[in-house]
Amino acid sequence: MQHAEAKFNRNSLYLTLRRYSSAVTDMEQTILLPSLLRDVPSDEVWDCDAAEESCRDLYDHYLMFKAVRNTVESGLISMDDHKAKKHMTLSKTLEPLLDTDPEDIFCFHLRGLFSVMSDLTKKTQSLTDKYMGIIGVSR
């Protein structure tokens, strides 16, 4: 693994996505009973960001982290009706960017992707640590 990563810059998109995938794999291998996460509230601020959505429990986050990893690895994006509506709203707010230079748009989205994937990696690791606390084991 070290040799394969040596040829990439430590901040490359490939390594960022691999770090996330590894964090989710670690989470899956550590969390043997995901149902223990049901009804356990998260203390993260980002949980209550949408007015129409209620705060989710740690089990919902567990499922979301796995779904994002599967999407990253497969490249297939499936959207249910709720996600499609959110996507359309987001697309409309980003319409002014369409008149921008394609390289600028690419850089904008790449920075955003790095930010989101790094944040998801940290949150995945945090969820794993919280599970360890629930079962009474420390790392």
N, C-alpha and C positions, 0 to 999 in steps of 0.2 A: 504494500500500500504506500509506503514511504516513497518508493521509486516512481510510482505513477503520479503522486502528488508533487514530486520535485520539479517536474517540468511546467507546472502551473504556478502563477503568482498566487500568494496566499490569499489575495482578495479577489480571485477570479470567480466568475459566476459558477463555474463547474464545482469548485471547492465549497462555495457557499451552499449550493444545493446538496452536495454530498454531506456536509456537516449537518444539515437539517435532516436528511434521510437517516444518518447515523443516530442522531438524537431521538428520532421517532422509533427506530429499531431498538435502541437501548430502552426507551420507554415501554415498548411492547414486551421486551424480555424481562423487564423489572416488574411491571404491573401484571401479575398473574391473575388477579381478580378485579377486573375493571369495574365490576358492579359495586365495589366498595366506594367508588367515587361518586355514586349516585347521591343526589341531595347534599353533597358537600359544596357549600358556596365557595366561590373564588374571591379572593380579596383584590383581584386585579381591577383597575379602573376601566380598562377597555371592555369589560363585560357588559356594561350598561350603556353603550354608546348610541344605540338606536332606540328611539322612543317607542317604536312599535314592537320591539323585541324585549322580552323580560330577561333578566339576568340568567345566564345558564349555569349549570353546575359543572363540576370537574369532569364528570362522565361525558358531557357534551363536548367539552374541550378535547378530551381524549379522542373521541370519534372524529372531531374536526381535524386534529393534527394528523391522524392517519389518512383521512380523505385528501388532505392537501398533499401529503407525501405520495399517495397513489397517483394523484393528478400530475405531480412533478415528474414522477418516474414513467408514467404511461403516455403523458402528453395529451390525454383525452380529457376534455372539459365537458362535464355534464351539468346543466343548470336546471333546477326545478323552477317552478313558476315564481317563487319568492325571490330567488337569486337572479332570475332573468329580469324582474322588475327593477331590482337594485342596480343591475348592470346597465340597463337602459338609462336610468337616472344619472349614473356616473358618466356614461358616454355623452349625454347631453351637456354636462358641466365641463367636459373636456373638449367639446367641439372647437373652441377657439384655438386649441393647440394644433388642429389639423392644418391650419394655414402656416404653420411654422416649418422651418427647415427640417427635413427628415432626420438628419444627424442629431439635431437638438432634441427632437422627440425621442429618439432612441436613447440618448444620454439621460433624459428625464425619466423614462420608464426603467432604465437599467438601475439608476440610483434608487428609485422606488422599490424595485424588486430586491436589491441588496438589503435595503432597510427592512422590508417586510420579512424576508427570509431570515435575517439575523434576529429579528424580534421573535418570530415564531420558534426559532431554535432555542432561544433563552426561555421562552414560555413553556416549551416542551420539557426542557430540563427542570424547570421549576415544578411542573406538574409531577414529574417523576420523583423529585425530592419530597413533595407533599405526600405522595402515596407512601413513600418510605416512612415518613412521619406517622401516617395513619396506622401502618402495621407495626410501628415501634422499632424500626431498624434505621440506623444511621449509616451514612456512607463514609 
